[in-house]
């Protein structure tokens, strides 16, 4: 007698059917489904907010502090942003509908064709907003998504993912093309072994989870990197623009949120008071070296952990004597994600762009704009520091792969 399939085996079986069904869907139907989802989000905003309120209260009851719990909250503004982002997805070009052809002197014709990745396992903790947006992006690119979520926001997740059913039914899309999967350690461990069936793993968790996953799977990984991001403020930079860009990045929840600002000492007396005023208004905590603290009395001293362990809303300030000194610090402490310069000196800008080693170099623009949505990739999957695969802002362009068709 054949044994009953395990829970993971059932998930894989459904995902394989959904992958086949997704490959047959047409762009127009996927776009229509995304439009329906965007509309459903707007109409269900009150219901989503009520579910989110329950989850925030649950998080606090389970020991989360105020800041941690509030990061899980979805309000009407956040839901409106989700709806707008998904509606924008529906109008983007299909990333899996691009070809390029050329002919060689030996008589062969080569065509490259973008195609969906297939089954994408999404590991995305924290706010349900990001997980739901990523699921929509997987749908847009023609993939089948397994979205594994922890138990942090069960009520919100249930409401959000229930909205997909009617949209898919109206557009003739298999309901399992986006399949929420509850996080269980054993289930995750088993899924990580299914590299023959799961085509890609989208990793958007914390450092602990990311390290565990990398060590326990052969599935190709698309990873949103986290780590130290620097902003260097050069002599002669636009003070107001630089200070506003620093605060915008410090209050961002993106992987490119700044953790360390390198200030040219020639401009420190002008920049620091302006930055301090904006930081107090925005609730950003500053720390500094001795030269910074001589100007800004009352702020704490930089610690080793503040320089090496980024935390949103906290910025370490370091004075440097030159651009070269800033580049040396970045080379020693940067994680290759995003580095930024504010400067009006074209030679210094060129040198910074050439020598700073990162997936994104931002010039006179807050690192908060270094994301897949703002750069025109249809949506945001984070930033990758991986040099051999996906590097820089991740968007729809990373949810497809390429096949070569060679004709004699």
C-alpha positions in Angstrom: 0.0 0.0 0.0 1.4 3.4 -1.0 2.2 5.8 1.8 0.2 9.0 2.1 2.2 11.9 0.7 3.8 14.1 3.4 2.8 17.7 3.7 5.9 18.9 1.8 5.3 16.3 -0.9 1.8 17.6 -1.4 3.0 21.2 -1.5 5.6 20.3 -4.2 3.0 18.4 -6.2 0.7 21.4 -6.2 3.5 23.7 -7.0 4.6 21.6 -10.0 1.0 21.7 -11.4 0.9 25.5 -10.8 4.3 26.0 -12.6 2.9 24.2 -15.6 -0.3 26.3 -15.5 1.6 29.5 -15.0 3.7 28.8 -18.1 0.5 28.7 -20.1 -1.0 32.0 -18.8 -0.9 35.0 -21.1 0.4 38.4 -20.1 -3.1 40.0 -20.4 -4.6 37.6 -17.9 -1.8 38.1 -15.4 -2.1 41.9 -15.8 -5.9 41.7 -15.3 -5.4 39.6 -12.2 -3.0 42.2 -10.8 -5.5 45.0 -11.5 -8.2 43.0 -9.6 -5.8 42.5 -6.7 -5.0 46.2 -6.5 -8.7 47.1 -6.5 -9.4 44.4 -3.8 -6.7 45.8 -1.6 -8.3 49.3 -1.7 -11.8 47.9 -1.0 -10.6 45.7 1.8 -8.4 48.3 3.5 -10.5 48.5 6.7 -10.6 44.7 7.0 -6.8 44.5 6.5 -6.2 47.3 9.1 -8.4 45.5 11.7 -6.4 42.2 11.1 -3.2 44.1 11.4 -4.3 45.7 14.7 -4.8 42.1 16.0 -1.3 41.1 14.9 0.4 44.1 16.5 -1.4 43.3 19.8 -0.4 39.7 19.5 3.3 40.6 18.9 3.3 42.8 22.0 1.7 40.0 24.0 4.4 37.6 22.8 7.2 39.9 24.0 8.0 42.2 21.1 8.9 45.8 22.0 6.9 48.8 20.7 9.2 49.4 17.7 9.3 45.7 16.6 5.5 45.4 16.9 4.8 48.6 14.9 7.0 47.4 12.0 4.3 44.7 11.4 1.5 47.2 11.2 -0.4 47.9 7.9 -2.3 51.2 7.9 -4.3 52.8 5.1 -1.2 54.6 3.8 0.7 51.3 3.5 -2.2 49.6 1.9 -2.6 52.4 -0.6 1.1 52.1 -1.4 0.7 48.3 -2.0 -2.3 48.9 -4.2 -0.4 51.5 -6.3 2.6 49.3 -6.6 0.6 46.3 -7.8 -1.4 48.4 -10.2 1.9 49.7 -11.6 3.0 46.1 -12.1 0.0 45.4 -14.3 1.2 48.1 -16.7 4.8 47.0 -16.8 6.2 45.2 -19.8 6.2 41.4 -19.3 9.8 40.5 -18.2 9.4 37.0 -19.7 8.4 38.3 -23.2 11.8 39.6 -24.4 13.9 38.2 -27.3 17.1 39.2 -29.0 18.4 37.7 -32.2 21.6 37.9 -34.1 23.3 36.0 -37.0 26.8 34.7 -37.0 29.2 34.5 -40.0 29.2 30.7 -39.7 25.5 30.7 -40.7 23.8 30.1 -37.3 21.1 32.3 -35.9 21.1 32.9 -32.1 18.1 34.0 -30.2 17.9 34.7 -26.5 14.5 34.4 -24.9 13.6 35.5 -21.4 11.5 32.8 -19.6 10.1 32.5 -16.0 12.3 30.9 -13.4 9.6 28.4 -12.6 8.9 27.6 -8.9 10.2 30.3 -6.6 10.4 29.7 -2.8 10.0 33.0 -1.1 11.4 33.4 2.4 10.3 36.8 3.7 9.9 37.6 7.3 8.6 40.8 9.0 5.9 43.0 7.5 3.3 41.2 5.3 3.5 44.1 2.9 6.8 43.0 1.3 5.8 39.4 1.2 2.6 40.2 -0.7 4.3 42.5 -3.1 6.9 39.9 -3.9 4.2 37.4 -4.5 2.6 39.8 -7.0 5.9 40.2 -8.7 6.4 36.5 -9.1 2.9 36.3 -10.7 3.7 39.1 -13.1 6.9 37.2 -14.3 4.9 34.0 -14.8 6.3 32.0 -11.9 4.7 29.8 -9.3 5.5 31.2 -5.9 5.7 29.3 -2.5 5.6 32.1 0.0 6.7 30.9 3.4 5.7 33.1 6.3 6.3 32.9 10.0 3.5 33.2 12.5 4.2 36.9 13.3 1.2 38.3 11.3 -1.3 35.3 10.9 -4.4 37.5 10.7 -3.1 40.0 8.2 -1.6 37.2 6.0 -4.9 35.3 6.0 -6.8 38.4 4.8 -4.2 39.4 2.2 -3.7 36.1 0.5 -7.5 35.4 0.5 -7.8 38.3 -1.9 -5.9 36.3 -4.5 -8.5 33.6 -4.9 -11.3 35.6 -6.6 -8.8 37.5 -8.7 -7.3 34.3 -10.0 -10.7 32.7 -10.6 -11.9 35.6 -12.7 -8.8 35.5 -14.9 -8.4 31.7 -15.3 -5.2 31.5 -13.3 -4.5 28.4 -11.1 -5.1 29.3 -7.4 -1.7 27.7 -6.5 0.3 30.1 -8.6 0.8 31.9 -5.3 0.7 29.5 -2.4 1.2 30.7 1.1 3.1 28.2 3.2 3.2 28.3 7.0 6.8 28.4 8.4 7.7 25.2 10.3 11.4 24.3 10.8 10.9 20.7 9.5 9.0 21.9 6.5 11.6 24.5 5.6 14.4 21.9 6.0 12.6 19.5 3.7 11.8 22.2 1.1 15.5 23.3 1.0 16.4 19.7 -0.1 14.0 19.9 -3.1 16.5 21.5 -5.5 15.3 19.3 -8.4 11.8 20.8 -8.2 12.3 24.3 -6.8 14.0 26.5 -9.3 15.0 29.5 -7.2 15.0 30.7 -3.7 14.3 34.4 -2.9 15.9 35.1 0.4 14.7 38.1 2.3 15.1 37.2 6.0 17.4 38.2 8.8 21.0 37.2 9.0 20.4 34.1 11.1 17.8 32.7 8.7 19.9 33.6 5.7 23.0 31.9 7.0 21.1 28.8 7.8 19.5 28.6 4.4 22.8 29.2 2.5 24.4 26.3 4.5 21.5 23.9 3.9 20.4 24.1 0.3 21.6 23.6 -3.3 18.7 25.7 -4.7 20.0 28.8 -6.5 19.6 31.8 -4.2 18.6 35.4 -5.0 19.4 37.2 -1.8 18.6 40.7 -0.6 21.9 41.7 1.1 22.1 43.5 4.4 25.0 45.3 6.0 26.7 48.6 6.4 25.9 51.5 4.0 27.9 54.7 4.0 27.2 58.2 2.9 30.3 60.4 2.3 29.7 64.2 2.5 32.4 65.9 0.5 33.8 69.4 1.0 31.5 71.9 -0.8 28.5 69.5 -0.9 25.0 71.0 -0.8 24.4 71.0 3.0 20.6 70.9 2.9 20.4 68.2 0.2 23.0 66.0 2.0 21.3 66.3 5.5 17.9 65.6 4.0 19.2 62.6 2.1 20.9 61.2 5.2 17.6 61.4 7.2 15.5 60.0 4.4 17.9 57.0 4.2 18.1 56.6 8.0 14.3 56.4 8.4 14.0 53.9 5.5 13.3 50.2 6.0 15.2 49.3 2.9 18.5 47.3 2.9 20.1 50.6 1.7 19.3 52.4 4.9 22.4 54.4 5.9 24.3 53.3 9.0 27.5 55.4 8.8 28.1 59.0 7.6 31.6 60.0 6.7 31.9 63.8 7.0 34.7 65.8 5.5 36.0 67.9 8.4 36.1 71.0 6.2 32.3 70.9 6.0 31.5 69.5 9.4 30.8 72.8 11.2 28.1 73.5 8.6 26.6 70.1 8.2 26.4 68.7 11.7 24.0 71.3 13.3 21.7 71.0 10.3 21.8 67.3 10.5 21.2 67.3 14.2 18.1 69.4 13.9 16.6 67.1 11.2 17.5 64.0 13.2 15.8 65.2 16.3 12.6 66.0 14.3 12.7 62.6 12.6 13.5 60.5 15.7 16.9 59.5 14.4 19.6 58.8 17.0 23.1 60.0 16.2 26.5 58.9 17.6 29.8 60.4 16.7 33.6 60.4 17.1 35.4 62.9 19.2 35.4 65.7 16.6 31.7 65.3 16.0 30.9 65.3 19.7 32.9 68.5 20.1 30.3 70.1 17.9 27.2 68.2 18.9 27.2 68.0 22.6 25.2 65.3 24.3 25.3 62.6 21.5 26.8 59.3 22.4 30.2 58.0 21.3 30.4 55.6 18.4 30.7 52.0 19.4 32.1 49.0 17.5 28.6 47.5 17.3 27.2 50.8 15.9 29.7 50.7 13.1 29.4 47.0 12.2 25.8 46.2 13.1 23.4 48.6 11.3 20.1 49.4 12.9 17.4 51.5 11.3 17.1 54.9 12.9 20.7 55.0 14.2 23.5 56.8 12.4 27.2 56.8 13.3 29.1 60.0 12.3 32.8 59.9 11.5 34.9 62.9 10.4 37.5 62.2 7.7 40.3 64.5 6.3 39.8 63.6 2.6 38.0 61.6 0.0 40.8 59.1 0.1 40.3 58.5 3.8 36.6 58.0 3.2 37.3 55.5 0.4 39.7 53.6 2.7 37.1 53.4 5.4 34.5 52.1 3.0 37.0 49.5 1.6 37.6 48.2 5.2 34.0 48.4 6.5 31.6 48.3 3.5 29.5 45.3 2.7 29.2 45.9 -1.1 25.5 46.9 -1.0 25.3 50.7 -1.6 27.7 53.6 -1.1 26.8 57.2 -1.5 28.5 60.5 -2.1 27.2 64.0 -1.8 29.6 66.3 -3.7 29.7 69.2 -6.3 33.3 68.2 -7.4 33.1 66.2 -10.6 36.6 64.8 -10.1 35.8 63.5 -6.7 32.5 62.1 -7.9 34.3 60.2 -10.7 36.9 58.9 -8.3 34.3 57.8 -5.8 32.3 56.0 -8.5 35.4 54.2 -9.8 36.8 53.1 -6.5 33.9 52.5 -4.1 33.0 48.8 -4.5 29.3 48.2 -4.2 26.3 47.0 -6.2 24.9 50.6 -6.2 26.8 53.9 -6.1 24.5 56.8 -5.3 25.5 60.4 -6.3 23.7 63.3 -4.7 20.7 61.1 -4.2 19.6 59.4 -1.0 20.4 55.6 -0.9 16.6 55.3 -0.1 16.1 55.5 -3.9 18.5 52.6 -4.6 15.7 50.0 -4.9 14.1 48.1 -7.8 10.9 50.2 -7.8 12.6 53.6 -8.0 15.1 52.6 -10.7 12.3 51.3 -12.9 12.4 47.5 -12.4 8.6 47.3 -11.6 9.0 46.4 -8.0 11.5 46.0 -5.2 13.2 42.7 -4.1 16.0 44.4 -2.2 19.7 44.9 -3.2 22.2 42.2 -3.9 25.9 42.5 -3.3 26.6 39.2 -5.1 29.0 39.8 -8.0 28.5 36.6 -9.9 24.7 36.5 -10.2 22.2 39.2 -9.4 24.0 42.4 -8.3 22.4 45.8 -7.4 18.7 46.6 -7.3 16.5 43.5 -7.6 13.2 43.7 -9.4 11.2 41.9 -12.1 14.3 41.6 -14.1 15.6 39.0 -11.6 12.5 36.8 -11.7 13.3 35.5 -15.1 16.1 33.6 -16.7 17.3 33.1 -20.3 17.3 30.3 -22.8 19.3 30.3 -26.0 17.8 29.0 -29.3 20.5 28.3 -31.9 19.4 27.5 -35.5 21.5 26.2 -38.3 
